Amino acid sequence: MAQKINKTTLLKHCSQCLSSLFRNKKREPQFNAAALVLFLPDKIHNGDALEDISPSHLVNEYLETHYDPLILGISGDKTQHLLYRLQHGELHSEYADDKQAVFVVQIGTSNIGEGVLPKKAAMGVKAVVVSLEAYKGQVLLMKALPRSDVDKLSKLYGPRCDADGGPLKSFLPSIEEMTTAIEFNVVPKLKRKFGKQRISLMDCGKQFWESKDSSSHETSDDLMPDGLHPNAEGHTIIA
């Protein structure tokens, strides 16, 4: 059973994460205005492993005091799905001139889960971020988390296989290849396009690797009971 965590502690960590984005940055005076924070995630944050509370409830309950949060994630979304929504009116045009806005992007694991090649998935992530160029806020790009739901790998036999032609035994090499391409190829190009101050990269994945108490997954059973979706404690790590 997933370990429960004190809700107040989880909310506090969420605040610390977002507050760090604005630390040592001057903001223009605003009257009764909160910084807009838009979450553009995939299935990882749909709350499948949370028992009594959803990520959107956690975000809104606490962050609305200091920020104006909005979660636009859909379970199963791949980069092309999010890109389509962004290109077809998902975001209000009034967000474009909001320099205080923060766009939190974490997408791509569903592409890997469908057998898409890692570097191609990384290019999909890049396309999503590029679609935000007209918006003047900051972009926080989060690397995909590790996953160990290996039961899905047999379905990929054909589009993806190992060196011997057999089905892959782990998602981790593909996730690592995608995130490496994002860090060393995609992000430098995005910083040249957007400006260094507007693009940030965050990696929370290492803390989800197998723990000493984990025997069935490559990822920690304590943080990802199903090998894919973080539970409440896992969301604390992300925050």
Salt bridges, closest charged atoms under 4 A:
ASP48 OD2 - HIS229 NE2 3.34
GLU51 OE1 - LYS4 NZ 3.94
ASP52 OD2 - LYS4 NZ 3.20
GLU61 OE1 - LYS7 NZ 3.63
GLU61 OE1 - HIS57 NE2 2.86
ASP77 OD1 - HIS81 ND1 3.97
ASP77 OD2 - ARG85 NH2 2.43
GLU90 OE2 - ARG85 NH1 2.20
ASP97 OD1 - LYS136 NZ 3.53
GLU133 OE1 - LYS193 NZ 3.61
ASP149 OD2 - ARG147 NH2 2.72
ASP149 OD2 - LYS152 NZ 3.12
ASP162 OD2 - LYS169 NZ 3.46
GLU183 OE1 - LYS143 NZ 2.56
ASP203 OD2 - LYS143 NZ 3.76
ASP221 OD1 - HIS217 ND1 2.53
ASP226 OD2 - HIS229 ND1 2.62
